[in-house]
Amino acid sequence: MTDIITHMGATYYLSLLDFLGFIDLGSFMQYNDAVSNIVAGLKKVSLALKVIGIAVAAVYIALAGYQFMWGGPNGSQTGKQYLLNAAIGIVLIYGASMIADWVATNMATGF
């Protein structure tokens, strides 16, 4: 009899406890699935926005270089503004990414 009990495994005991009413395994699994889905979605959105933001920042840096070289008398001023906008955008992108990662980590661990 003890051989049968040792070979049943943890899933059997968890199912038995759920059946007897000691734990509610179904709602526990649904909560963890929802949280993991939200975390995975946040990570995908964060990655997509990061890629798009870096591409836009690269375009702004290229425009700044163009303005510095061929912008005329006010070209350097316009180029500086483009570089400032690109730098602010990159800082916002990585700041938002860090905040999203922090939220995702804390949602997964339960604060």
Summary of the structure (lengths in Angstrom):
residues: 111
radius of gyration: 26.4
end to end distance: 43.1
largest distance: 92.6
contacts: 268
relative contact order: 0.10
helix: 92%
strand: 0%
